[in-house]
Amino acid sequence: MKISRIEHLGIAVQSIDAVLPYFRDVLGLDVYKTEVVEDQKVKTAFLQVGAVKLELLEPTCPESTVQKFLDNGGRGIHHVAFKVEDGVSEALAMCDEKGIRLIDKAPRKGADGLHIAFLHPKSTCGILTELCEE
Ligand code: CO
């Protein structure tokens, strides 16, 4: 697999509106896009920090995995997303071959026009890992 950079950091929050004063007024970052991802039961807000994005994730219902993360005491960084240059499908096949537990067996549509797939944190040193491509 060829990773070119960190594409974004996913940050779990209970309320995007509640955390915006910090990101916007203290850090001086602007939200350039908000998007509801029905598939993942989250509302997202994207902020650009140089070449990397922050993806704020707000659960849209109690069944959201982000809500479960928050309910289990999780806060802040939820996942790290790597940009894969040689294809997410190929990367998944390679991970599968190496015994990495996959959350997604095939790439699916993520927020901000990306094709994404998640690797299970049990296989990735506890870091929920997203692989993505444009
Ligand atoms: Co993400």
Residues whose N, C-alpha, C, O or C-beta is under 5 A from the ligand:
A	BS01	CO	G10 E55 A81 E130
